[in-house]
Amino acid sequence: MKADLSDLNAFVAVARAGGFREGARVSGSSASFLSEAVRRLEGQLGVRLLNRTTRSVVPTEAGKGLLERLGPALSEVESALDVVNGFRDRPAGALRLNVPVSAARLVLPAIVPPFLAAYPDIRLEVVTDESFVDVIAAGCDAGIRYDERLEQDMIAIPIGPRVQRFAIAASPDYLDRRGRPQHPSELLGHACLLGRFASGAMTAPWEFERDGEIVRVDPTGPLIVRVGGATDLAVDAAISGTGIVCLFEDWLRPHIDSGALEPILEPWWQRFSGPFLYYPGRRLVPAPLRAFIDFVKASATA
């Protein structure tokens, strides 16, 4: 039984996206084209692959089985075609990255514009996600995460600043009213602005280190925001005098330099290693990703 490769790609795009419109947006096709391709594939196979409602599109059991086997296979086809692409003077094609909001905000702005200027035939899509994901299953070529969240079968290369710090700060008005903490333990008597990951885990406890002494504090406060999408709300609240915020130093630095926020307990700020670009080690590297990897490595040594 034969099935057209484009029809198989259409099915995968719709199944992963959970709908024809979103699948069309991600794949660069039209919803009507995807709908017709899936209908044609179902007709050829003689089995329904997707359950369609007005609200969602969900794979049937047969569709789930096909999707599970097709994903890696189609990725290998794309990689094989990229081998040929590698012989071009300039790599071309799509590159999809899965990154946390912090990387999109603090790491990629220094890399993406010059990369796209150097490779005008590459189309880059950046997807923000705070959880660690299987980049292949998510339809991405690579991801950016911090080292403690990398799996062993991933190849990882450094990207962005190699040493970072968590900073805590509050508005001068708040500190004038509530006092300036001199030790991390004093944060327990303050209003702290907290974060929660999509998994439900909190960003607390906050950890501090000075001269080999480590102090962990589990603060409370009037505001909890979703890490990533609502982080700026916590920063704005801190600037307005609502409480104390703990975040990447580079995220808070512009507000500290402007005087809108005042740093607290700076000798206790904990250092941590910078993020990594990671990708599966069990497959050929697509030409656009190889170009990005080489660009990142060259930027690190420049």
Contacts in CASP RR format, 6 or more apart in sequence:
PFRMAT RR
TARGET T0000
AUTHOR 0000-0000-0000
METHOD contacts of the structure
MODEL  1
MKADLSDLNAFVAVARAGGFREGARVSGSSASFLSEAVRRLEGQLGVRLL
NRTTRSVVPTEAGKGLLERLGPALSEVESALDVVNGFRDRPAGALRLNVP
VSAARLVLPAIVPPFLAAYPDIRLEVVTDESFVDVIAAGCDAGIRYDERL
EQDMIAIPIGPRVQRFAIAASPDYLDRRGRPQHPSELLGHACLLGRFASG
AMTAPWEFERDGEIVRVDPTGPLIVRVGGATDLAVDAAISGTGIVCLFED
WLRPHIDSGALEPILEPWWQRFSGPFLYYPGRRLVPAPLRAFIDFVKASA
TA
1 44 0 8 1.000
1 45 0 8 1.000
2 44 0 8 1.000
3 41 0 8 1.000
3 44 0 8 1.000
3 45 0 8 1.000
4 37 0 8 1.000
4 40 0 8 1.000
4 41 0 8 1.000
5 77 0 8 1.000
6 37 0 8 1.000
7 37 0 8 1.000
7 38 0 8 1.000
7 40 0 8 1.000
7 41 0 8 1.000
7 44 0 8 1.000
8 41 0 8 1.000
8 70 0 8 1.000
8 74 0 8 1.000
9 27 0 8 1.000
9 74 0 8 1.000
10 27 0 8 1.000
10 29 0 8 1.000
10 33 0 8 1.000
10 34 0 8 1.000
10 37 0 8 1.000
10 38 0 8 1.000
10 41 0 8 1.000
11 37 0 8 1.000
11 38 0 8 1.000
11 41 0 8 1.000
11 49 0 8 1.000
11 50 0 8 1.000
11 63 0 8 1.000
11 66 0 8 1.000
11 67 0 8 1.000
11 70 0 8 1.000
12 67 0 8 1.000
12 70 0 8 1.000
12 71 0 8 1.000
12 74 0 8 1.000
13 23 0 8 1.000
13 24 0 8 1.000
13 26 0 8 1.000
13 27 0 8 1.000
13 29 0 8 1.000
13 34 0 8 1.000
14 20 0 8 1.000
14 23 0 8 1.000
14 34 0 8 1.000
14 38 0 8 1.000
14 50 0 8 1.000
14 57 0 8 1.000
15 49 0 8 1.000
15 50 0 8 1.000
15 57 0 8 1.000
15 59 0 8 1.000
15 63 0 8 1.000
15 67 0 8 1.000
16 23 0 8 1.000
16 26 0 8 1.000
16 67 0 8 1.000
16 138 0 8 1.000
16 139 0 8 1.000
17 23 0 8 1.000
17 25 0 8 1.000
17 26 0 8 1.000
18 56 0 8 1.000
18 57 0 8 1.000
18 58 0 8 1.000
19 56 0 8 1.000
19 57 0 8 1.000
20 31 0 8 1.000
20 34 0 8 1.000
20 35 0 8 1.000
20 57 0 8 1.000
21 31 0 8 1.000
23 29 0 8 1.000
23 31 0 8 1.000
23 34 0 8 1.000
24 30 0 8 1.000
24 31 0 8 1.000
24 33 0 8 1.000
24 34 0 8 1.000
26 125 0 8 1.000
27 34 0 8 1.000
38 49 0 8 1.000
38 50 0 8 1.000
41 49 0 8 1.000
42 48 0 8 1.000
42 49 0 8 1.000
42 50 0 8 1.000
45 62 0 8 1.000
47 60 0 8 1.000
47 62 0 8 1.000
48 60 0 8 1.000
48 62 0 8 1.000
49 59 0 8 1.000
49 60 0 8 1.000
49 62 0 8 1.000
49 63 0 8 1.000
49 66 0 8 1.000
50 57 0 8 1.000
50 58 0 8 1.000
50 59 0 8 1.000
50 60 0 8 1.000
50 63 0 8 1.000
51 57 0 8 1.000
51 58 0 8 1.000
51 59 0 8 1.000
51 60 0 8 1.000
59 65 0 8 1.000
59 66 0 8 1.000
59 67 0 8 1.000
71 136 0 8 1.000
71 137 0 8 1.000
72 136 0 8 1.000
75 136 0 8 1.000
75 283 0 8 1.000
76 283 0 8 1.000
76 284 0 8 1.000
78 286 0 8 1.000
79 283 0 8 1.000
79 284 0 8 1.000
79 285 0 8 1.000
79 286 0 8 1.000
80 284 0 8 1.000
82 284 0 8 1.000
82 285 0 8 1.000
82 286 0 8 1.000
82 287 0 8 1.000
82 288 0 8 1.000
83 284 0 8 1.000
83 287 0 8 1.000
85 91 0 8 1.000
85 92 0 8 1.000
85 93 0 8 1.000
85 286 0 8 1.000
85 287 0 8 1.000
86 287 0 8 1.000
86 290 0 8 1.000
88 287 0 8 1.000
90 119 0 8 1.000
90 120 0 8 1.000
90 121 0 8 1.000
91 119 0 8 1.000
91 121 0 8 1.000
91 122 0 8 1.000
91 287 0 8 1.000
91 288 0 8 1.000
91 290 0 8 1.000
91 291 0 8 1.000
92 121 0 8 1.000
92 122 0 8 1.000
92 287 0 8 1.000
92 288 0 8 1.000
93 121 0 8 1.000
93 122 0 8 1.000
93 123 0 8 1.000
93 287 0 8 1.000
93 288 0 8 1.000
94 122 0 8 1.000
94 123 0 8 1.000
94 124 0 8 1.000
94 125 0 8 1.000
94 288 0 8 1.000
95 122 0 8 1.000
95 123 0 8 1.000
95 124 0 8 1.000
95 125 0 8 1.000
95 141 0 8 1.000
95 142 0 8 1.000
95 286 0 8 1.000
95 288 0 8 1.000
95 289 0 8 1.000
95 292 0 8 1.000
96 124 0 8 1.000
96 125 0 8 1.000
96 126 0 8 1.000
96 127 0 8 1.000
96 139 0 8 1.000
96 140 0 8 1.000
96 141 0 8 1.000
97 124 0 8 1.000
97 125 0 8 1.000
97 126 0 8 1.000
97 127 0 8 1.000
97 140 0 8 1.000
97 141 0 8 1.000
97 142 0 8 1.000
97 143 0 8 1.000
97 144 0 8 1.000
98 127 0 8 1.000
98 128 0 8 1.000
98 129 0 8 1.000
98 133 0 8 1.000
98 135 0 8 1.000
98 138 0 8 1.000
98 140 0 8 1.000
98 142 0 8 1.000
98 143 0 8 1.000
98 144 0 8 1.000
99 107 0 8 1.000
99 108 0 8 1.000
99 126 0 8 1.000
99 127 0 8 1.000
99 128 0 8 1.000
99 129 0 8 1.000
99 143 0 8 1.000
99 144 0 8 1.000
100 128 0 8 1.000
100 129 0 8 1.000
100 130 0 8 1.000
100 144 0 8 1.000
100 145 0 8 1.000
100 228 0 8 1.000
101 128 0 8 1.000
101 130 0 8 1.000
101 227 0 8 1.000
101 228 0 8 1.000
101 229 0 8 1.000
101 231 0 8 1.000
102 228 0 8 1.000
102 248 0 8 1.000
102 251 0 8 1.000
103 144 0 8 1.000
103 159 0 8 1.000
103 275 0 8 1.000
104 126 0 8 1.000
104 128 0 8 1.000
105 251 0 8 1.000
106 248 0 8 1.000
106 250 0 8 1.000
106 251 0 8 1.000
107 144 0 8 1.000
107 159 0 8 1.000
107 160 0 8 1.000
107 161 0 8 1.000
107 275 0 8 1.000
108 126 0 8 1.000
108 144 0 8 1.000
110 160 0 8 1.000
110 299 0 8 1.000
111 159 0 8 1.000
111 160 0 8 1.000
111 295 0 8 1.000
111 296 0 8 1.000
111 299 0 8 1.000
112 124 0 8 1.000
112 126 0 8 1.000
114 295 0 8 1.000
114 299 0 8 1.000
115 122 0 8 1.000
115 124 0 8 1.000
115 291 0 8 1.000
115 292 0 8 1.000
115 295 0 8 1.000
116 122 0 8 1.000
116 124 0 8 1.000
118 295 0 8 1.000
119 288 0 8 1.000
119 291 0 8 1.000
119 295 0 8 1.000
122 288 0 8 1.000
122 291 0 8 1.000
122 292 0 8 1.000
124 288 0 8 1.000
124 292 0 8 1.000
127 138 0 8 1.000
127 140 0 8 1.000
128 228 0 8 1.000
128 229 0 8 1.000
129 138 0 8 1.000
130 197 0 8 1.000
130 198 0 8 1.000
130 227 0 8 1.000
130 228 0 8 1.000
131 197 0 8 1.000
131 198 0 8 1.000
131 199 0 8 1.000
132 145 0 8 1.000
132 149 0 8 1.000
132 151 0 8 1.000
133 140 0 8 1.000
135 141 0 8 1.000
135 142 0 8 1.000
135 143 0 8 1.000
135 278 0 8 1.000
135 279 0 8 1.000
135 280 0 8 1.000
136 280 0 8 1.000
136 283 0 8 1.000
141 279 0 8 1.000
141 286 0 8 1.000
141 288 0 8 1.000
141 289 0 8 1.000
142 277 0 8 1.000
142 278 0 8 1.000
142 279 0 8 1.000
142 289 0 8 1.000
142 292 0 8 1.000
143 277 0 8 1.000
143 278 0 8 1.000
143 279 0 8 1.000
144 159 0 8 1.000
144 275 0 8 1.000
144 276 0 8 1.000
144 277 0 8 1.000
144 278 0 8 1.000
145 275 0 8 1.000
145 276 0 8 1.000
145 278 0 8 1.000
146 272 0 8 1.000
146 273 0 8 1.000
146 274 0 8 1.000
146 275 0 8 1.000
146 276 0 8 1.000
147 156 0 8 1.000
147 273 0 8 1.000
147 274 0 8 1.000
147 275 0 8 1.000
147 276 0 8 1.000
150 156 0 8 1.000
150 276 0 8 1.000
150 278 0 8 1.000
153 280 0 8 1.000
153 281 0 8 1.000
153 282 0 8 1.000
154 278 0 8 1.000
154 279 0 8 1.000
154 280 0 8 1.000
154 281 0 8 1.000
155 278 0 8 1.000
155 279 0 8 1.000
155 280 0 8 1.000
155 281 0 8 1.000
156 276 0 8 1.000
156 277 0 8 1.000
156 278 0 8 1.000
157 276 0 8 1.000
157 277 0 8 1.000
157 278 0 8 1.000
157 293 0 8 1.000
157 296 0 8 1.000
157 297 0 8 1.000
158 274 0 8 1.000
158 275 0 8 1.000
158 276 0 8 1.000
158 277 0 8 1.000
158 300 0 8 1.000
159 275 0 8 1.000
159 276 0 8 1.000
159 277 0 8 1.000
159 296 0 8 1.000
159 300 0 8 1.000
160 274 0 8 1.000
160 275 0 8 1.000
160 300 0 8 1.000
161 250 0 8 1.000
161 274 0 8 1.000
162 273 0 8 1.000
162 274 0 8 1.000
163 271 0 8 1.000
163 272 0 8 1.000
163 273 0 8 1.000
163 274 0 8 1.000
164 248 0 8 1.000
164 249 0 8 1.000
164 250 0 8 1.000
164 271 0 8 1.000
164 272 0 8 1.000
164 273 0 8 1.000
164 274 0 8 1.000
165 248 0 8 1.000
165 249 0 8 1.000
165 269 0 8 1.000
165 270 0 8 1.000
165 271 0 8 1.000
165 272 0 8 1.000
166 206 0 8 1.000
166 207 0 8 1.000
166 246 0 8 1.000
166 247 0 8 1.000
166 248 0 8 1.000
166 249 0 8 1.000
166 269 0 8 1.000
166 270 0 8 1.000
166 272 0 8 1.000
167 246 0 8 1.000
167 247 0 8 1.000
167 248 0 8 1.000
167 249 0 8 1.000
167 252 0 8 1.000
167 253 0 8 1.000
167 256 0 8 1.000
167 263 0 8 1.000
167 266 0 8 1.000
167 269 0 8 1.000
168 187 0 8 1.000
168 206 0 8 1.000
168 244 0 8 1.000
168 245 0 8 1.000
168 246 0 8 1.000
168 247 0 8 1.000
168 263 0 8 1.000
168 264 0 8 1.000
168 265 0 8 1.000
168 269 0 8 1.000
169 238 0 8 1.000
169 244 0 8 1.000
169 245 0 8 1.000
169 252 0 8 1.000
169 255 0 8 1.000
169 256 0 8 1.000
169 261 0 8 1.000
169 262 0 8 1.000
169 263 0 8 1.000
169 264 0 8 1.000
170 238 0 8 1.000
170 241 0 8 1.000
170 243 0 8 1.000
170 244 0 8 1.000
170 245 0 8 1.000
170 261 0 8 1.000
170 262 0 8 1.000
170 264 0 8 1.000
171 238 0 8 1.000
171 239 0 8 1.000
171 240 0 8 1.000
171 241 0 8 1.000
171 243 0 8 1.000
171 260 0 8 1.000
171 261 0 8 1.000
171 262 0 8 1.000
172 259 0 8 1.000
172 262 0 8 1.000
173 241 0 8 1.000
174 191 0 8 1.000
174 238 0 8 1.000
174 241 0 8 1.000
174 242 0 8 1.000
174 243 0 8 1.000
174 244 0 8 1.000
175 262 0 8 1.000
175 264 0 8 1.000
178 190 0 8 1.000
178 191 0 8 1.000
180 264 0 8 1.000
181 187 0 8 1.000
181 190 0 8 1.000
181 264 0 8 1.000
181 265 0 8 1.000
182 265 0 8 1.000
183 215 0 8 1.000
183 265 0 8 1.000
184 206 0 8 1.000
184 208 0 8 1.000
184 215 0 8 1.000
184 217 0 8 1.000
184 265 0 8 1.000
184 268 0 8 1.000
185 215 0 8 1.000
185 217 0 8 1.000
187 206 0 8 1.000
187 217 0 8 1.000
187 219 0 8 1.000
187 244 0 8 1.000
188 217 0 8 1.000
188 218 0 8 1.000
188 219 0 8 1.000
188 220 0 8 1.000
189 219 0 8 1.000
190 219 0 8 1.000
190 243 0 8 1.000
190 244 0 8 1.000
191 221 0 8 1.000
191 222 0 8 1.000
191 242 0 8 1.000
191 243 0 8 1.000
191 244 0 8 1.000
192 204 0 8 1.000
192 206 0 8 1.000
192 219 0 8 1.000
192 220 0 8 1.000
192 221 0 8 1.000
192 243 0 8 1.000
192 244 0 8 1.000
192 245 0 8 1.000
192 246 0 8 1.000
193 221 0 8 1.000
193 222 0 8 1.000
193 223 0 8 1.000
193 225 0 8 1.000
193 234 0 8 1.000
193 237 0 8 1.000
193 238 0 8 1.000
193 242 0 8 1.000
193 243 0 8 1.000
193 244 0 8 1.000
193 245 0 8 1.000
193 246 0 8 1.000
194 202 0 8 1.000
194 203 0 8 1.000
194 204 0 8 1.000
194 219 0 8 1.000
194 220 0 8 1.000
194 221 0 8 1.000
194 223 0 8 1.000
194 224 0 8 1.000
194 225 0 8 1.000
194 234 0 8 1.000
195 202 0 8 1.000
195 203 0 8 1.000
195 204 0 8 1.000
195 224 0 8 1.000
195 225 0 8 1.000
195 226 0 8 1.000
195 227 0 8 1.000
195 231 0 8 1.000
195 234 0 8 1.000
196 202 0 8 1.000
196 203 0 8 1.000
196 224 0 8 1.000
196 225 0 8 1.000
196 226 0 8 1.000
196 227 0 8 1.000
197 203 0 8 1.000
197 226 0 8 1.000
197 227 0 8 1.000
198 226 0 8 1.000
198 227 0 8 1.000
202 224 0 8 1.000
203 227 0 8 1.000
203 246 0 8 1.000
204 217 0 8 1.000
204 218 0 8 1.000
204 219 0 8 1.000
205 216 0 8 1.000
205 217 0 8 1.000
205 218 0 8 1.000
205 219 0 8 1.000
206 216 0 8 1.000
206 217 0 8 1.000
206 218 0 8 1.000
206 219 0 8 1.000
206 246 0 8 1.000
207 214 0 8 1.000
207 215 0 8 1.000
207 216 0 8 1.000
207 217 0 8 1.000
207 270 0 8 1.000
208 214 0 8 1.000
208 215 0 8 1.000
208 216 0 8 1.000
208 217 0 8 1.000
208 265 0 8 1.000
208 268 0 8 1.000
208 269 0 8 1.000
208 270 0 8 1.000
209 215 0 8 1.000
209 268 0 8 1.000
209 270 0 8 1.000
209 271 0 8 1.000
210 267 0 8 1.000
210 268 0 8 1.000
215 268 0 8 1.000
219 244 0 8 1.000
221 243 0 8 1.000
222 242 0 8 1.000
222 243 0 8 1.000
223 233 0 8 1.000
223 234 0 8 1.000
223 237 0 8 1.000
223 242 0 8 1.000
223 243 0 8 1.000
225 231 0 8 1.000
225 233 0 8 1.000
225 234 0 8 1.000
231 247 0 8 1.000
231 251 0 8 1.000
234 245 0 8 1.000
234 247 0 8 1.000
235 245 0 8 1.000
235 247 0 8 1.000
235 251 0 8 1.000
235 252 0 8 1.000
235 255 0 8 1.000
237 243 0 8 1.000
237 245 0 8 1.000
238 244 0 8 1.000
238 245 0 8 1.000
238 261 0 8 1.000
239 255 0 8 1.000
239 260 0 8 1.000
239 261 0 8 1.000
244 264 0 8 1.000
245 252 0 8 1.000
245 261 0 8 1.000
249 269 0 8 1.000
252 261 0 8 1.000
255 261 0 8 1.000
256 262 0 8 1.000
256 263 0 8 1.000
277 292 0 8 1.000
277 293 0 8 1.000
277 296 0 8 1.000
279 285 0 8 1.000
279 289 0 8 1.000
279 293 0 8 1.000
285 293 0 8 1.000
END
